[in-house]
Amino acid sequence: MILEYTCENYKSIKDKIIFSMIASKDNSFSELLIPFDGVQINRVASIYGANGSGKTNVMDSLGFLTFLICNSNNFQPGDKIQQPYHRLCGSQVPTSFSIQFIKNGVRYAYGLSYTVEQVISEYLYYFPNGKQAKIFDRNQDTITFGEKFRKDFESVLNFSKPNKLFLSVSANYSAVKESEIVFLFFKEDIIFYPQPVFNNWLEYSIEKLTNDSNLKKLFVEFMNSTGNTIKNINTKYEKSKITPDILPMNMPDALKKLLIHGEDATKIEAQIDYGLFKINLEEESKGIQKMFEVFCPLMNIILMDKVLVWDEIETSLHPQIVNEILRLILHGKADSKAQLIFSTHDTNLLDLTRFRRDQIWFTELNSSRATDLYSLAELKNVRKDENISKGYLSGKYGAIPFIHNPLKFPAEEEG
């Protein structure tokens, strides 16, 4: 579970933004919060804002942090570190990230600051038994370690480079379990859509539906609950080696060799049985195709207590389908610690009879064309019975485009 995330100097984000899943003192829907060590944690958070205000960049920055952690160990000497900085900062100003999260019942805090040339600072702390303890702390090339980890970490110092994150190095070359746990949290537990960890969500879903009869039954029930009454689904998932005889005769030999020695070919099929007739998935609407695509990964996320970060959740999905996805996260499994963080323009979800004020976030560009991020809970005089949707559309909370000078077409010249 994510507790808090900060970012600075990334694309439209210039000054530090703070995003938190920790619940405020508001007692609304307290039964849906996840308790941990004296605090309450939200399962769901939404982000609203005008086009170009930075909603996607907030989510993308977390994805970029994940990319750095998962790939840093592969950087070669002399490689630059990719730095999508804010134009008013430039590459001389460090880009910074920090995050606090819970894994296996333990809180971790990780952060880093870097430029294109090198990692400036990096730290990893954890809180066993609720007390803070250092795993490592880095200031450029100087790294200090918690006493418990000193021996294991010192044995891998030679693998550390100015352009590599020590978290990535230590997770790959040391025996420190805590480094591996944190590395795998980013690698496996934060799922991004539409940039998924699963290489192909539809392929993943078809494989699971083909091999798991219970999951297939759940999917049929899910489809029926959303008003898409179906009798059954028939799926097929096959992997096979690519052989020369199945490739076109006029294909260049070099390309044939590349394909033959590459990954296996995957064949997937899906057919929906409506009782009166059957139809192949590729003939279905984009909405039905997306339901096939997201269902199995969503079940995995809920069952395995992962975090789903979904940009523009309403795309190609009916509002009732979005409602059902939210219900599954909030109510589907009582002991689930899964979280959903999503951006949207759907004002139907701006409803305080369904969500807490600290679950609703806004992005807005300030005078420096930099993203500000704030929650509804931070705004004063917002009543619990307020019509949030109406207030948002009227501009009461900011984060909405105002068209001051409506476009006018020139009058047609008279003949």
C-alpha positions, -999 to 999 in steps of 0.1 A, spaced: 0 0 0 12 35 -8 11 60 21 26 91 6 44 101 -26 63 133 -35 79 145 -68 98 175 -79 111 188 -112 95 162 -135 78 174 -168 51 199 -157 58 193 -120 83 221 -110 80 225 -72 74 196 -48 39 180 -50 27 157 -22 1 130 -28 -12 111 2 -34 80 7 -34 86 44 -69 94 55 -77 127 73 -97 129 106 -129 130 85 -151 100 97 -169 95 64 -169 59 52 -144 50 79 -154 13 75 -137 13 41 -104 25 54 -74 2 60 -60 5 95 -22 4 100 -1 14 130 -25 40 143 -34 56 109 -62 49 84 -54 45 47 -76 51 17 -82 23 -9 -91 47 -37 -81 81 -49 -92 101 -80 -74 130 -97 -93 157 -117 -80 186 -137 -81 204 -170 -64 190 -201 -27 198 -198 -28 205 -161 -6 176 -151 -29 147 -141 -11 123 -163 23 136 -153 16 129 -116 8 93 -124 36 91 -150 62 103 -126 55 74 -103 58 51 -134 91 68 -142 104 62 -107 95 26 -111 113 25 -145 145 39 -129 145 14 -101 139 -16 -123 164 -6 -150 191 14 -132 213 -17 -126 216 -21 -164 231 14 -169 266 13 -184 295 36 -173 291 70 -190 253 65 -196 232 96 -189 202 92 -166 170 102 -184 156 133 -167 123 147 -180 128 180 -162 105 211 -160 116 237 -186 121 264 -160 144 242 -139 166 224 -165 189 195 -160 211 214 -135 183 212 -109 179 177 -94 147 157 -100 135 142 -67 111 114 -57 102 100 -23 76 74 -13 64 57 18 46 24 15 37 -8 34 48 -42 23 43 -74 44 31 -53 73 63 -31 74 65 5 65 93 16 42 105 50 31 126 55 -1 138 86 -18 163 98 -44 175 130 -61 195 130 -93 206 148 -124 214 135 -159 250 129 -147 246 112 -113 226 102 -83 229 131 -58 212 114 -29 193 83 -21 180 67 11 161 37 23 146 34 58 122 9 73 101 8 105 102 -27 121 81 -27 153 71 8 144 106 23 150 126 39 123 158 21 112 183 29 85 190 5 57 212 28 37 217 65 31 237 80 2 252 113 -5 267 111 -40 295 85 -38 293 82 0 270 55 13 264 47 50 245 17 62 225 5 91 246 -16 114 225 -47 106 233 -44 69 268 -31 69 286 -64 61 263 -74 32 263 -40 16 300 -34 18 306 -65 -2 287 -50 -32 300 -15 -31 322 -22 -61 290 -26 -82 278 9 -73 283 36 -99 274 74 -99 246 67 -125 232 37 -107 206 35 -79 221 16 -49 186 1 -43 188 -16 -78 224 -27 -72 219 -40 -37 187 -59 -47 206 -77 -74 240 -84 -58 235 -84 -20 218 -108 4 198 -80 21 162 -92 20 148 -57 27 164 -43 -5 148 -71 -25 114 -66 -9 115 -29 -18 128 -36 -54 100 -61 -60 74 -38 -46 81 -14 -75 87 -42 -100 56 -63 -92 32 -45 -69 26 -11 -87 6 -18 -118 2 9 -145 -26 11 -170 -24 18 -200 14 11 -195 9 -23 -178 35 -45 -160 17 -73 -178 31 -73 -213 -3 -77 -228 -34 -75 -205 -57 -92 -230 -32 -120 -235 -29 -124 -198 -66 -125 -193 -72 -150 -221 -46 -173 -206 -61 -171 -171 -97 -176 -184 -86 -206 -204 -68 -223 -175 -89 -213 -144 -125 -224 -145 -133 -206 -112 -120 -173 -127 -140 -179 -158 -171 -184 -138 -164 -151 -119 -159 -133 -152 -193 -145 -166 -209 -133 -133 -191 -100 -137 -204 -95 -172 -239 -104 -162 -238 -80 -133 -229 -51 -157 -260 -58 -179 -241 -78 -205 -261 -110 -202 -241 -139 -215 -243 -177 -213 -207 -186 -215 -173 -176 -229 -150 -198 -249 -113 -190 -249 -81 -205 -263 -45 -198 -254 -16 -215 -272 21 -210 -273 42 -225 -300 77 -223 -315 81 -203 -346 93 -226 -374 105 -217 -409 76 -234 -426 50 -210 -411 68 -179 -422 63 -163 -456 86 -176 -483 96 -141 -494 106 -130 -459 143 -121 -457 164 -148 -441 179 -125 -415 144 -116 -403 134 -153 -403 164 -161 -381 155 -133 -357 119 -146 -353 129 -182 -350 153 -176 -322 130 -151 -305 101 -156 -282 74 -182 -288 44 -173 -308 12 -168 -289 -23 -175 -303 -53 -163 -284 -90 -167 -292 -121 -156 -274 -158 -161 -282 -188 -148 -263 -219 -170 -262 -251 -149 -258 -274 -180 -261 -291 -168 -293 -257 -165 -311 -220 -165 -306 -196 -137 -315 -158 -134 -317 -142 -109 -293 -126 -89 -321 -161 -82 -335 -173 -68 -302 -173 -32 -290 -143 -15 -275 -160 -15 -242 -165 -53 -242 -130 -58 -254 -116 -37 -225 -137 -56 -200 -120 -88 -212 -87 -70 -211 -88 -57 -175 -108 -83 -156 -81 -108 -148 -53 -83 -140 -79 -66 -118 -86 -98 -99 -49 -104 -95 -44 -69 -81 -72 -73 -56 -62 -108 -44 -25 -99 -42 -29 -65 -25 -13 -45 -53 -16 -9 -64 -33 -1 -97 -25 33 -113 -50 40 -141 -49 70 -163 -84 81 -176 -103 52 -162 -135 60 -181 -120 56 -216 -141 31 -236 -160 21 -204 -196 28 -195 -200 46 -161 -217 16 -147 -186 -5 -155 -164 20 -138 -187 19 -108 -184 -19 -107 -146 -17 -108 -147 7 -79 -170 -15 -60 -147 -45 -65 -118 -25 -50 -137 -10 -21 -160 -39 -13 -150 -70 -33 -127 -86 -7 -130 -76 29 -94 -81 39 -79 -69 6 -53 -41 9 -54 -33 -28 -55 4 -39 -67 22 -70 -54 56 -80 -70 70 -112 -74 101 -132 -107 110 -148 -129 137 -163 -161 119 -152 -179 143 -128 -205 117 -119 -178 103 -96 -175 137 -78 -200 126 -51 -195 129 -14 -222 103 -8 -197 78 -22 -162 93 -16 -144 111 12 -130 146 6 -94 133 10 -100 108 -19 -106 136 -44 -76 154 -58 -71 182 -83 -43 194 -106 -40 230 -118 -13 249 -137 0 279 -118 16 311 -132 48 293 -139 30 267 -160 38 242 -133 14 216 -118 -1 222 -84 -17 192 -67 -42 194 -38 -71 175 -24 -106 186 -17 -99 180 20 -73 209 19 -99 234 8 -118 254 34 -156 255 37 -164 224 17 -195 209 34 -202 171 35 -235 176 18 -221 199 -9 -228 191 -46 -191 186 -56 -198 179 -92 -217 212 -96 -190 231 -76 -162 217 -97 -179 226 -131 -185 261 -118 -148 265 -110 -152 266 -72 -123 243 -66 -101 254 -95 -86 227 -118 -110 234 -147 -104 252 -180 -122 285 -184 -130 296 -219 -128 334 -216 -131 343 -253 -152 317 -271 -141 311 -306 -161 329 -332 -161 320 -369 -158 350 -393 -191 359 -409 -196 347 -444 -191 374 -470 -223 385 -487 -225 377 -524 
